[in-house]
């Protein structure tokens, strides 16, 4: 069992600056309001910004952080979507 734990820890070594850079998640800026833009998705399929997400992960890749929603009074709420990557 200790060998499995040590192997998992070695795979998660993120002290290398390039390895750390690949783990950065930056979906980019989004704008919402109470009328015309009521939903904003924070995913890697953005048409207005070059988002940064980790490379394909097993068993689950990270392709979204969720959504930001507003109501008629411009009150904001968040909805989490997607996977954690592990």
Secondary structure as UniProt FT lines:
FT   HELIX           2..11
FT   HELIX           17..22
FT   STRAND          39..43
FT   STRAND          64..70
FT   TURN            72..73
FT   STRAND          76..79
//
